[in-house]
Amino acid sequence: MMRKENQSKKLFEEALGLFPGGVNSPVRAFKSVGGTPVFMKEGDGCKVTDEDGNTYIDFCCSWGPLIHGHNRSEVTQAIVNTASKGASFGTPTSEENVLGKLILDNHRYIDKIRFVSSGTEATMSALRLARGYTGRDKIIKFDGCYHGHSDGLLVKAGSGLATFGTSSSAGVPQAYAGETIVLPLNDEAALKAAFENYKDEIAAVIIEPIPANNGLLLQDKVFLNALRSICTDAGTLLIFDEVISGFRVGFEGAAGYYDIDPDIITFGKIIGGGMPVGAYGAKAQIMASVSPDGDVYQAGTLSGNPVAMAAGAAQLKICLEDGFYDDMATKTMRFVDGINAFCEARGYDFKMFSVGSVFWLSFSDKSHVRKASEIQGEGMNKYNILFHYLLNNGVYMGPSGYEVGFVSSAHTEADLELAKEKICQGLEKAFTA
Ligand SMILES: Cc1ncc(COP(=O)(O)O)c(C=O)c1O
């Protein structure tokens, strides 16, 4: 099949004059894989169609929010019906109560929730809450976790023996970065050492309990349990950033999956049914510090927007149906196992990791990859070959080998079988190039 791309090229040319790099979020620019970004026009179920009329089985799924795929009728209807009554009021609305109650009634790890408009806003607000609640300033984050683009979180490990981070973006004052300690994932010794050095100063540890922004770096449960107890001993709040894992690996996200009780949880993506929503939740005692009850200020003109709340509620209701998450995990596992078996038979240094309905294509001979430093960067060239092969053969993956893929409830066994075939063909190309 020869993929047409005249329209995408034309639109990208125009966009280059309008937006930095032609995009409104950097990964969309195809910098990592090369070529012209594909301009999508519509989506239905697990398929997306671009401006040139090419159709793809979609594993990007808007980077995770679309757990039921595109244009799921219940979600679309909720958006249309609610919007037809007015897009925003700046007052409380019943839609906020509906989504808030739906979540809190079915999530054992939080008592109260505050809706915001993005994952970045959720993590930024959660950190402020932790700092306000504990009266401490420093935070710990992990190399390989992404928590959005607020100043204190765009920080990478300092060089040499420096414990404190340095900013990973221009424009972040060193004073902010200096409050963030960056540690390797899955490393209890490093964690203990940081707590020994700064025991009474650390307000919070923030972690993606299922790190899914730099490969899928599945953690040992032993490490996550140790993290929980070290935080408890030190009076430090443990923040699970579940912007990806929340409502994805189960309704109770990674907290439920591992049965670990964090102090604060952040959400985004799935919670808004494709509309811009984020949230943070915690035990009532901690949430009592949030304004107007408490003195940690946080606000938003469009927070709890009724259209977004209705979309989120429609989407999450479906997730609560019996067996929903088991079915998602089973079909994803079958898909992943099939590809792994093919690669094993061929002797390729490749493994597909997955949890629930999230997967990652790892070009490495390792049976576990738990730390960012364990990712073999050379494999990214192979990913790029695979990516373009798939693009030309009707499968859309995220345009970077560090990104995970998402299976939705709209992906049928037949879609997954077809995608598996194409991925195996693409891998053959990548490994024989
Ligand atoms: C774990 C995690 N936290 C926070 C964010 C930031 O969310 P947003 O892009 O909605 O600001 C992301 C985005 O990918 C994420 O994956």
The ligand as a MOL file (V3000), in Angstrom:
LIG
                    3D

  0  0  0     0  0            999 V3000
M  V30 BEGIN CTAB
M  V30 COUNTS 16 16 0 0 0
M  V30 BEGIN ATOM
M  V30 1 C 2.4340 10.1320 34.5050 0
M  V30 2 C 2.1180 11.4770 33.9340 0
M  V30 3 N 1.9860 12.5250 34.7600 0
M  V30 4 C 1.6750 13.7450 34.3010 0
M  V30 5 C 1.5040 13.9870 32.9570 0
M  V30 6 C 1.1470 15.3380 32.4590 0
M  V30 7 O -0.1620 15.3290 31.9930 0
M  V30 8 P -0.6740 16.4070 30.9220 0
M  V30 9 O 0.0400 16.1210 29.6440 0
M  V30 10 O -2.1450 16.1920 30.8680 0
M  V30 11 O -0.3230 17.7490 31.4820 0
M  V30 12 C 1.6400 12.9220 32.0540 0
M  V30 13 C 1.4750 13.1380 30.6070 0
M  V30 14 O 1.7580 12.3070 29.7830 0
M  V30 15 C 1.9430 11.6340 32.5580 0
M  V30 16 O 2.0730 10.5850 31.7450 0
M  V30 END ATOM
M  V30 BEGIN BOND
M  V30 1 1 1 2
M  V30 2 1 2 3
M  V30 3 2 2 15
M  V30 4 2 3 4
M  V30 5 1 4 5
M  V30 6 1 5 6
M  V30 7 2 5 12
M  V30 8 1 6 7
M  V30 9 1 7 8
M  V30 10 2 8 9
M  V30 11 1 8 10
M  V30 12 1 8 11
M  V30 13 1 12 13
M  V30 14 1 12 15
M  V30 15 2 13 14
M  V30 16 1 15 16
M  V30 END BOND
M  V30 END CTAB
M  END
